[in-house]
């Protein structure tokens, strides 16, 4: 069986003898801070398409952690996206609709950090051996 098939299978199911590790907070926060800096620079220059930098980078970072096989990866991903989606709508309701790029950047920064922290938090829940 090829290595590609094993990596795809590992994404959906882990080997029963492999204990899953929790996701680490610091690497995820480093990714978020990098995306935050890129998004802030692009917002300062007035690039409108960069409002997708933070959300797409955050989803990519969570997807990368999921493919590595962290603990509770599917519930962590679903919970993180739900918290991020809810946080985005709450933040957009709280921020007046001026249409400013900085407003959009701040909303994206808030919901993406909430999603990453939720992902890491759920992946750190206790693992039950079956």
N, CA, C and O atoms as a DFTB+ gen file, in Angstrom:
520 C
 N C O
     1  1       0.843      -1.171       0.000
     2  2       0.000       0.000       0.000
     3  2       0.891       1.237       0.000
     4  3       1.875       1.293       0.737
     5  1       0.557       2.212      -0.808
     6  2       1.373       3.412      -0.921
     7  2       1.294       4.298       0.318
     8  3       0.384       4.186       1.139
     9  1       2.279       5.179       0.417
    10  2       2.330       6.084       1.565
    11  2       1.174       7.078       1.533
    12  3       0.687       7.490       2.586
    13  1       0.733       7.465       0.351
    14  2      -0.383       8.403       0.237
    15  2      -1.671       7.835       0.801
    16  3      -2.443       8.549       1.440
    17  1      -1.905       6.544       0.564
    18  2      -3.107       5.895       1.090
    19  2      -3.050       5.849       2.611
    20  3      -4.065       6.066       3.272
    21  1      -1.882       5.571       3.173
    22  2      -1.753       5.536       4.631
    23  2      -2.014       6.903       5.247
    24  3      -2.662       6.999       6.290
    25  1      -1.514       7.969       4.609
    26  2      -1.721       9.298       5.180
    27  2      -3.187       9.708       5.092
    28  3      -3.690      10.381       5.992
    29  1      -3.882       9.315       4.024
    30  2      -5.303       9.621       3.921
    31  2      -6.086       8.804       4.947
    32  3      -7.008       9.326       5.574
    33  1      -5.739       7.558       5.121
    34  2      -6.415       6.718       6.106
    35  2      -6.171       7.237       7.516
    36  3      -7.072       7.185       8.354
    37  1      -4.966       7.736       7.794
    38  2      -4.632       8.263       9.115
    39  2      -5.461       9.499       9.436
    40  3      -5.752       9.770      10.601
    41  1      -5.842      10.251       8.405
    42  2      -6.664      11.435       8.625
    43  2      -8.027      11.058       9.202
    44  3      -8.570      11.785      10.034
    45  1      -8.575       9.939       8.769
    46  2      -9.891       9.538       9.241
    47  2      -9.837       8.621      10.453
    48  3     -10.737       8.662      11.292
    49  1      -8.797       7.792      10.565
    50  2      -8.718       6.812      11.637
    51  2      -7.273       6.643      12.059
    52  3      -6.379       6.548      11.219
    53  1      -7.051       6.606      13.342
    54  2      -5.712       6.344      13.859
    55  2      -5.573       4.853      14.154
    56  3      -6.557       4.139      14.346
    57  1      -4.344       4.420      14.183
    58  2      -4.074       3.047      14.578
    59  2      -4.410       2.910      16.062
    60  3      -4.099       3.818      16.834
    61  1      -5.037       1.806      16.492
    62  2      -5.471       1.693      17.882
    63  2      -4.338       1.749      18.905
    64  3      -4.574       2.139      20.048
    65  1      -3.129       1.374      18.530
    66  2      -2.031       1.392      19.497
    67  2      -1.337       2.749      19.565
    68  3      -0.510       2.968      20.449
    69  1      -1.654       3.657      18.656
    70  2      -1.041       4.986      18.634
    71  2      -1.786       5.917      19.573
    72  3      -2.947       6.233      19.312
    73  1      -1.169       6.367      20.652
    74  2      -1.881       7.315      21.522
    75  2      -1.866       8.708      20.906
    76  3      -0.803       9.193      20.518
    77  1      -3.009       9.355      20.808
    78  2      -3.041      10.696      20.209
    79  2      -2.501      11.743      21.175
    80  3      -2.689      11.648      22.388
    81  1      -1.841      12.723      20.624
    82  2      -1.283      13.824      21.407
    83  2      -2.220      15.024      21.311
    84  3      -2.905      15.184      20.301
    85  1      -2.264      15.866      22.337
    86  2      -3.081      17.075      22.242
    87  2      -2.392      18.131      21.381
    88  3      -1.183      18.075      21.156
    89  1      -3.158      19.067      20.919
    90  2      -2.616      20.168      20.133
    91  2      -1.889      21.137      21.059
    92  3      -2.303      21.343      22.200
    93  1      -0.817      21.723      20.570
    94  2      -0.030      22.660      21.364
    95  2      -0.516      24.089      21.114
    96  3      -0.851      24.448      19.985
    97  1      -0.551      24.890      22.162
    98  2      -1.052      26.254      22.057
    99  2      -0.036      27.191      21.408
   100  3      -0.407      27.990      20.548
   101  1       1.226      27.112      21.795
   102  2       2.218      28.068      21.300
   103  2       2.412      28.040      19.790
   104  3       2.427      29.110      19.182
   105  1       2.561      26.880      19.144
   106  2       2.687      26.909      17.673
   107  2       1.459      27.500      16.990
   108  3       1.584      28.205      15.989
   109  1       0.277      27.216      17.527
   110  2      -0.935      27.782      16.937
   111  2      -0.987      29.292      17.134
   112  3      -1.416      30.014      16.234
   113  1      -0.564      29.774      18.283
   114  2      -0.540      31.221      18.502
   115  2       0.517      31.905      17.639
   116  3       0.332      33.046      17.217
   117  1       1.614      31.218      17.379
   118  2       2.625      31.786      16.476
   119  2       2.068      31.944      15.065
   120  3       2.294      32.961      14.409
   121  1       1.342      30.937      14.609
   122  2       0.714      31.027      13.289
   123  2      -0.274      32.186      13.276
   124  3      -0.313      32.959      12.319
   125  1      -1.071      32.310      14.335
   126  2      -2.058      33.375      14.400
   127  2      -1.391      34.754      14.417
   128  3      -1.857      35.678      13.751
   129  1      -0.300      34.892      15.180
   130  2       0.405      36.178      15.231
   131  2       1.023      36.525      13.880
   132  3       1.022      37.689      13.479
   133  1       1.547      35.529      13.180
   134  2       2.080      35.772      11.839
   135  2       0.974      36.243      10.904
   136  3       1.149      37.214      10.168
   137  1      -0.168      35.553      10.934
   138  2      -1.293      35.947      10.090
   139  2      -1.820      37.327      10.479
   140  3      -2.241      38.107       9.625
   141  1      -1.790      37.614      11.775
   142  2      -2.213      38.926      12.251
   143  2      -1.311      40.024      11.697
   144  3      -1.799      41.071      11.270
   145  1      -0.004      39.794      11.700
   146  2       0.940      40.787      11.167
   147  2       0.757      40.975       9.667
   148  3       0.777      42.104       9.178
   149  1       0.581      39.887       8.937
   150  2       0.367      39.986       7.489
   151  2      -0.933      40.731       7.196
   152  3      -0.981      41.598       6.324
   153  1      -1.977      40.385       7.931
   154  2      -3.262      41.055       7.724
   155  2      -3.218      42.524       8.086
   156  3      -3.834      43.343       7.405
   157  1      -2.500      42.880       9.150
   158  2      -2.397      44.288       9.548
   159  2      -1.626      45.094       8.509
   160  3      -2.009      46.219       8.188
   161  1      -0.547      44.529       7.984
   162  2       0.216      45.229       6.943
   163  2      -0.626      45.419       5.682
   164  3      -0.624      46.490       5.076
   165  1      -1.335      44.380       5.303
   166  2      -2.160      44.477       4.100
   167  2      -3.320      45.451       4.303
   168  3      -3.691      46.175       3.380
   169  1      -3.888      45.469       5.498
   170  2      -4.964      46.417       5.780
   171  2      -4.438      47.842       5.764
   172  3      -5.122      48.752       5.297
   173  1      -3.231      48.039       6.271
   174  2      -2.632      49.378       6.264
   175  2      -2.401      49.874       4.829
   176  3      -2.510      51.069       4.554
   177  1      -2.082      48.947       3.924
   178  2      -1.892      49.326       2.525
   179  2      -3.207      49.425       1.757
   180  3      -3.226      49.896       0.620
   181  1      -4.298      48.989       2.365
   182  2      -5.605      49.116       1.742
   183  2      -6.003      47.991       0.824
   184  3      -6.883      48.182      -0.016
   185  1      -5.400      46.829       0.940
   186  2      -5.756      45.683       0.107
   187  2      -7.005      45.035       0.668
   188  3      -7.000      44.547       1.798
   189  1      -8.066      45.026      -0.104
   190  2      -9.348      44.512       0.383
   191  2      -9.416      42.993       0.394
   192  3     -10.169      42.423       1.183
   193  1      -8.667      42.337      -0.440
   194  2      -8.750      40.881      -0.531
   195  2      -8.036      40.175       0.617
   196  3      -8.133      38.954       0.744
   197  1      -7.335      40.910       1.439
   198  2      -6.562      40.288       2.502
   199  2      -7.427      39.989       3.723
   200  3      -6.945      39.385       4.682
   201  1      -8.680      40.394       3.706
   202  2      -9.535      40.081       4.843
   203  2      -9.732      38.568       4.991
   204  3     -10.204      38.097       6.026
   205  1      -9.371      37.820       3.962
   206  2      -9.452      36.360       4.042
   207  2      -8.179      35.719       4.595
   208  3      -8.148      34.507       4.806
   209  1      -7.137      36.505       4.831
   210  2      -5.865      35.956       5.301
   211  2      -6.009      35.273       6.653
   212  3      -5.597      34.125       6.818
   213  1      -6.581      35.961       7.605
   214  2      -6.738      35.383       8.946
   215  2      -7.655      34.166       8.955
   216  3      -7.260      33.131       9.493
   217  1      -8.869      34.234       8.382
   218  2      -9.731      33.046       8.428
   219  2      -9.153      31.840       7.700
   220  3      -9.192      30.724       8.218
   221  1      -8.619      32.057       6.507
   222  2      -8.099      30.915       5.743
   223  2      -6.853      30.333       6.403
   224  3      -6.680      29.115       6.432
   225  1      -5.990      31.186       6.929
   226  2      -4.806      30.690       7.627
   227  2      -5.158      29.927       8.891
   228  3      -4.510      28.934       9.222
   229  1      -6.184      30.387       9.601
   230  2      -6.620      29.704      10.815
   231  2      -7.210      28.338      10.488
   232  3      -6.883      27.346      11.138
   233  1      -8.065      28.286       9.496
   234  2      -8.654      27.002       9.098
   235  2      -7.559      26.061       8.599
   236  3      -7.603      24.860       8.866
   237  1      -6.579      26.601       7.875
   238  2      -5.464      25.778       7.393
   239  2      -4.657      25.212       8.560
   240  3      -4.270      24.043       8.536
   241  1      -4.399      26.037       9.585
   242  2      -3.642      25.577      10.752
   243  2      -4.401      24.487      11.500
   244  3      -3.802      23.507      11.942
   245  1      -5.712      24.648      11.645
   246  2      -6.507      23.614      12.318
   247  2      -6.551      22.340      11.486
   248  3      -6.467      21.240      12.032
   249  1      -6.681      22.476      10.176
   250  2      -6.706      21.308       9.298
   251  2      -5.364      20.567       9.354
   252  3      -5.328      19.337       9.324
   253  1      -4.270      21.316       9.436
   254  2      -2.959      20.695       9.550
   255  2      -2.843      19.900      10.847
   256  3      -2.310      18.791      10.856
   257  1      -3.340      20.466      11.931
   258  2      -3.330      19.744      13.210
   259  2      -4.207      18.503      13.147
   260  3      -3.876      17.470      13.730
   261  1      -5.327      18.606      12.437
   262  2      -6.222      17.455      12.319
   263  2      -5.566      16.323      11.530
   264  3      -5.745      15.152      11.867
   265  1      -4.814      16.658      10.492
   266  2      -4.154      15.614       9.713
   267  2      -3.022      14.965      10.492
   268  3      -2.666      13.816      10.230
   269  1      -2.450      15.698      11.457
   270  2      -1.419      15.091      12.308
   271  2      -2.020      14.092      13.288
   272  3      -1.312      13.244      13.830
   273  1      -3.304      14.192      13.511
   274  2      -3.982      13.230      14.367
   275  2      -4.000      13.620      15.825
   276  3      -3.698      12.796      16.688
   277  1      -4.348      14.867      16.122
   278  2      -4.420      15.278      17.520
   279  2      -5.623      14.634      18.189
   280  3      -6.513      14.095      17.530
   281  1      -5.626      14.702      19.492
   282  2      -6.704      14.148      20.298
   283  2      -8.023      14.852      19.974
   284  3      -8.048      16.074      19.829
   285  1      -9.093      14.113      19.861
   286  2     -10.446      14.643      19.607
   287  2     -10.463      15.600      18.419
   288  3     -11.038      16.685      18.509
   289  1      -9.847      15.216      17.322
   290  2      -9.675      16.152      16.212
   291  2     -10.988      16.571      15.566
   292  3     -11.153      17.750      15.252
   293  1     -11.914      15.666      15.359
   294  2     -13.172      16.052      14.721
   295  2     -14.042      16.906      15.626
   296  3     -14.537      17.940      15.178
   297  1     -14.254      16.518      16.892
   298  2     -15.023      17.416      17.762
   299  2     -14.340      18.770      17.960
   300  3     -15.011      19.797      18.059
   301  1     -13.006      18.772      18.017
   302  2     -12.282      20.031      18.186
   303  2     -12.477      20.930      16.973
   304  3     -12.670      22.136      17.123
   305  1     -12.429      20.363      15.788
   306  2     -12.630      21.154      14.576
   307  2     -14.038      21.714      14.470
   308  3     -14.230      22.875      14.107
   309  1     -15.023      20.880      14.789
   310  2     -16.419      21.338      14.731
   311  2     -16.676      22.410      15.782
   312  3     -17.315      23.421      15.491
   313  1     -16.184      22.198      17.004
   314  2     -16.377      23.184      18.067
   315  2     -15.676      24.498      17.730
   316  3     -16.224      25.574      17.970
   317  1     -14.472      24.415      17.179
   318  2     -13.737      25.632      16.830
   319  2     -14.450      26.422      15.742
   320  3     -14.546      27.646      15.826
   321  1     -14.948      25.737      14.730
   322  2     -15.664      26.450      13.667
   323  2     -16.982      27.024      14.171
   324  3     -17.387      28.105      13.743
   325  1     -17.657      26.316      15.076
   326  2     -18.907      26.837      15.641
   327  2     -18.646      28.074      16.502
   328  3     -19.372      29.064      16.406
   329  1     -17.618      28.018      17.337
   330  2     -17.272      29.177      18.162
   331  2     -16.826      30.339      17.285
   332  3     -17.204      31.485      17.529
   333  1     -16.026      30.048      16.269
   334  2     -15.580      31.104      15.368
   335  2     -16.733      31.737      14.608
   336  3     -16.788      32.957      14.461
   337  1     -17.657      30.910      14.124
   338  2     -18.802      31.424      13.387
   339  2     -19.673      32.287      14.292
   340  3     -20.085      33.379      13.903
   341  1     -19.953      31.796      15.503
   342  2     -20.755      32.565      16.445
   343  2     -20.051      33.846      16.882
   344  3     -20.677      34.900      16.992
   345  1     -18.744      33.747      17.131
   346  2     -17.977      34.930      17.512
   347  2     -17.933      35.967      16.412
   348  3     -17.958      37.168      16.679
   349  1     -17.866      35.503      15.170
   350  2     -17.854      36.437      14.041
   351  2     -19.163      37.211      13.982
   352  3     -19.160      38.427      13.792
   353  1     -20.272      36.516      14.142
   354  2     -21.557      37.201      14.077
   355  2     -21.786      38.117      15.278
   356  3     -22.379      39.186      15.137
   357  1     -21.324      37.708      16.447
   358  2     -21.431      38.585      17.614
   359  2     -20.556      39.827      17.462
   360  3     -20.979      40.932      17.802
   361  1     -19.346      39.648      16.955
   362  2     -18.446      40.783      16.775
   363  2     -18.963      41.725      15.697
   364  3     -18.844      42.942      15.840
   365  1     -19.530      41.194      14.632
   366  2     -20.082      42.066      13.588
   367  2     -21.299      42.826      14.085
   368  3     -21.555      43.946      13.642
   369  1     -22.050      42.229      15.001
   370  2     -23.194      42.936      15.581
   371  2     -22.713      44.046      16.516
   372  3     -23.351      45.093      16.625
   373  1     -21.585      43.811      17.189
   374  2     -21.078      44.794      18.142
   375  2     -20.350      45.944      17.455
   376  3     -20.407      47.082      17.919
   377  1     -19.665      45.650      16.350
   378  2     -18.919      46.687      15.632
   379  2     -19.872      47.396      14.685
   380  3     -20.562      46.747      13.899
   381  1     -19.917      48.718      14.751
   382  2     -20.816      49.430      13.835
   383  2     -20.425      49.170      12.381
   384  3     -19.247      49.013      12.063
   385  1     -21.401      49.129      11.527
   386  2     -21.181      48.787      10.119
   387  2     -20.645      49.934       9.291
   388  3     -21.324      50.412       8.382
   389  1     -19.448      50.379       9.587
   390  2     -18.866      51.478       8.821
   391  2     -18.239      50.993       7.518
   392  3     -17.985      51.792       6.617
   393  1     -17.992      49.698       7.414
   394  2     -17.396      49.164       6.196
   395  2     -15.902      49.381       6.109
   396  3     -15.317      49.197       5.042
   397  1     -15.280      49.761       7.187
   398  2     -13.844      50.009       7.207
   399  2     -13.077      48.692       7.147
   400  3     -13.523      47.672       7.672
   401  1     -11.920      48.733       6.500
   402  2     -11.073      47.539       6.465
   403  2     -10.574      47.177       7.857
   404  3     -10.412      45.997       8.167
   405  1     -10.332      48.170       8.691
   406  2      -9.849      47.897      10.044
   407  2     -10.924      47.237      10.891
   408  3     -10.618      46.396      11.737
   409  1     -12.193      47.613      10.670
   410  2     -13.281      46.937      11.384
   411  2     -13.332      45.466      11.013
   412  3     -13.462      44.599      11.878
   413  1     -13.229      45.193       9.727
   414  2     -13.243      43.798       9.255
   415  2     -12.037      43.034       9.793
   416  3     -12.153      41.871      10.180
   417  1     -10.894      43.685       9.815
   418  2      -9.682      43.048      10.331
   419  2      -9.833      42.707      11.815
   420  3      -9.450      41.619      12.245
   421  1     -10.387      43.629      12.591
   422  2     -10.577      43.365      14.031
   423  2     -11.566      42.233      14.272
   424  3     -11.348      41.402      15.154
   425  1     -12.638      42.189      13.511
   426  2     -13.613      41.093      13.642
   427  2     -12.953      39.760      13.311
   428  3     -13.145      38.777      14.027
   429  1     -12.175      39.721      12.227
   430  2     -11.488      38.483      11.851
   431  2     -10.459      38.068      12.895
   432  3     -10.303      36.879      13.176
   433  1      -9.760      39.035      13.469
   434  2      -8.770      38.718      14.499
   435  2      -9.440      38.107      15.726
   436  3      -8.915      37.162      16.315
   437  1     -10.591      38.641      16.110
   438  2     -11.289      38.120      17.293
   439  2     -11.801      36.704      17.090
   440  3     -11.581      35.832      17.931
   441  1     -12.485      36.474      15.972
   442  2     -13.076      35.148      15.843
   443  2     -12.046      34.080      15.524
   444  3     -12.243      32.915      15.871
   445  1     -10.951      34.449      14.869
   446  2      -9.956      33.422      14.573
   447  2      -9.192      33.009      15.829
   448  3      -8.875      31.831      15.991
   449  1      -8.890      33.950      16.716
   450  2      -8.216      33.556      17.959
   451  2      -9.165      32.737      18.834
   452  3      -8.727      31.806      19.510
   453  1     -10.445      33.066      18.831
   454  2     -11.407      32.274      19.602
   455  2     -11.495      30.850      19.046
   456  3     -11.587      29.891      19.813
   457  1     -11.468      30.710      17.728
   458  2     -11.530      29.385      17.115
   459  2     -10.273      28.573      17.424
   460  3     -10.373      27.388      17.744
   461  1      -9.091      29.188      17.334
   462  2      -7.852      28.464      17.617
   463  2      -7.773      28.025      19.078
   464  3      -7.374      26.897      19.369
   465  1      -8.149      28.907      19.986
   466  2      -8.102      28.551      21.401
   467  2      -9.109      27.451      21.715
   468  3      -8.823      26.571      22.527
   469  1     -10.269      27.486      21.094
   470  2     -11.254      26.421      21.284
   471  2     -10.728      25.097      20.747
   472  3     -10.899      24.056      21.381
   473  1     -10.093      25.133      19.588
   474  2      -9.538      23.910      19.006
   475  2      -8.504      23.287      19.938
   476  3      -8.531      22.084      20.194
   477  1      -7.598      24.115      20.440
   478  2      -6.558      23.609      21.348
   479  2      -7.185      23.112      22.650
   480  3      -6.777      22.081      23.184
   481  1      -8.172      23.842      23.157
   482  2      -8.817      23.448      24.409
   483  2      -9.546      22.113      24.309
   484  3      -9.439      21.279      25.208
   485  1     -10.280      21.908      23.231
   486  2     -11.001      20.643      23.062
   487  2     -10.024      19.496      22.837
   488  3     -10.269      18.381      23.296
   489  1      -8.934      19.750      22.145
   490  2      -7.965      18.676      21.902
   491  2      -7.218      18.295      23.181
   492  3      -6.585      17.240      23.222
   493  1      -7.273      19.112      24.207
   494  2      -6.616      18.806      25.472
   495  2      -7.530      18.092      26.461
   496  3      -7.103      17.770      27.570
   497  1      -8.774      17.842      26.080
   498  2      -9.658      17.086      26.962
   499  2      -9.101      15.688      27.176
   500  3      -8.342      15.177      26.352
   501  1      -9.478      15.084      28.272
   502  2      -8.943      13.780      28.640
   503  2      -9.312      12.721      27.598
   504  3     -10.433      12.689      27.090
   505  1      -8.357      11.871      27.300
   506  2      -8.550      10.798      26.318
   507  2      -9.036       9.553      27.030
   508  3      -8.430       9.122      28.011
   509  1     -10.112       8.976      26.554
   510  2     -10.665       7.767      27.135
   511  2     -10.228       6.581      26.301
   512  3     -10.521       6.504      25.108
   513  1      -9.529       5.664      26.936
   514  2      -9.096       4.460      26.198
   515  2     -10.243       3.491      26.067
   516  3     -11.016       3.292      27.004
   517  1     -10.351       2.883      24.893
   518  2     -11.443       1.937      24.682
   519  2     -10.955       0.523      24.654
   520  3     -11.750      -0.402      24.484
